[in-house]
Amino acid sequence: MSTFDTRTNQVLGEVAAGVDPHWSAPGSGHRYVLVANSGSSTVSVVALDC
């Protein structure tokens, strides 16, 4: 997973999710992102440092 600045399209950082991640959704209060990993049938929870 990559995070980027939408104004400049500059990549700010990268975080490993799971095997074959495909879908993501914001978590409660936009403090984390849920990522569905179709290759491992798991969900990764990625905390946002806001």
N, C-alpha and C positions, 0 to 999 in steps of 0.2 A: 504494500500500500504506500502511495506517495502523498505527501501533503504539499500544497503549492499555494503561492500568492496569486489570487485571481486577477489582480491588477497588472502584474508583470509576467505571469506564467512561469515564474522562477520556482524550482523545486526547493522546498524548505527542509524536507527530511523524508526518510523512508522507514517503514516499520514492517517487519515480517508478519504476515497473517497466518493462514493455514495452507493446506494443500489445495491448489487450484481454486483460489478465491474468485467468486463471481459477482455477488450482490452485496450491497452495503446499505445501512439505514442508520440515521442518527438515533442516539439513545436519549433518555430522559434529560431534559435541560441542555441538550447538545454538549454534554460533558464527555461522551464516549461515542464510538461508532461500533455497530454490530456488523460483522462480516461473515457471510455464509460461504463455507468452504466445501464445494461439491466433491472434491477429490477425497476428502476424509469424513464427510458427513458430520462436520462439526461447525460450531460458530465461534469466531474469535471476538473478544471484546477489547477494543483498543481505546485506551484513555487518552483524551485530548488535554494537552497542557495549555489551557486558555487563561 
